[in-house]
Amino acid sequence: MNEAEKRIHLRSMTETELEDDVLDFYLGTAADAILSRAYPFLVEDAAAELPTRYDGLQCEIAAYLINKRGAEGQIAHSENGVVRTYGDAGIPTSYFRGIVPSCGVPS
């Protein structure tokens, strides 16, 4: 997926009309999180591109972060039968289950 396709996909997942630069921020944050899990020993200055196999996961994590806006770190909330609880202020570890860490630098 190219960046424009990721934005379209993300907009459809979140049903939002956020500007491209905001979507790019969340996609970048998601990519950084995936790269830090996939390459835990990667030097920050090293250039690394997100492998294409993680494009869908990148969009899912970005959508999670967008949908959580305004409720960051929420521990409990109950209203009209809706219950929200966030025990972890970051991205849930369940998103990273399919990522196998590598000790090498991506080529």
N, C-alpha and C positions, 0 to 999 in steps of 0.2 A: 504494500500500500504506500502510495506517496503521501506527502503531508496534507495535500488538499483532500484526498480521500479519507484520511484519518479525521480531519475536521468534520467532514460530512457525516462520517460514521458516529463520531462523538456527539454531534448535534442531534442525530436521530436517537441516540441512546439516552440523552438527557432532556430532550424536548426543550432545548434552550436556544436563544438567539444571541448568545455571547459573541463578542467581537473575536476576530481571528487571533489577535495577539493574546487574549485571555485563554483561548483554547490551546494555543501554542505553549503558553506557560504551563498549563496542566499536563499537556502531553510531554513536555520537557521534564517536568517533575516526575512523571510516571517512568519515563525512560531512564532517568538517573537512578530511581529506586530499583528498577530491573537490573541495570548494569551493575549496581553495587552488590546485588545478590548474586548475579551470574559470575562476576569477576571481583571477588572480595579483596583481592590483593592488587587490583589495578591502581596504578599511581594516578592521582587526580589530574595531573597535567597531560597524561597520555590521551590521545584522541581515540575514542572508541565509538563505533556506531552500533546502534541497537540492531541485533540480528532480526531479520524479517519474520522469523518464526514467532517473535514476541509482539508483533504489531497489534494483534487482537487483545492481548493482555495489556498492552500499553493503553489502549482505548478503554478497557474495562477499569483499570486503576484510575485513569483520568476522570472517567464518569463517576466513580466512587467519590473522588475528591471534590468534584463539582457539586454532587448531590449533598455532600456533607457541609457545604458552605453555610456559615451562620450558626452551625451547631458543633464547631470544632471542640473535641474533647468532652462532649456531653456525657455525663455519667448516668443520668436517668431523666426520663421525660414521659409523662403519661397524659394523654388528652384525647377524649372521645374515642376510647378504645385503641388508640395508637400508642405503642410503647417503644421508646428509643433508649438504648443504653450503649454507650461507647466506653469500653474498658481500656482501649488503647487509642491514644491520640494520633497515632500514625496510620499506616496502611495495614490492614489485618494480614497476618502471616498466611492465611489461607490462599491469598492471591499468588503467593510465591511458591506454592507446592510443586508446580511443574518445572521449576527452574533448577537445573543441576549446576552447582557452582563449578567453576573452572579456575585452575591456578595459573593459566597462561594468559597472555595478552591476545585479544581477538585479532585475527588477521583480516 
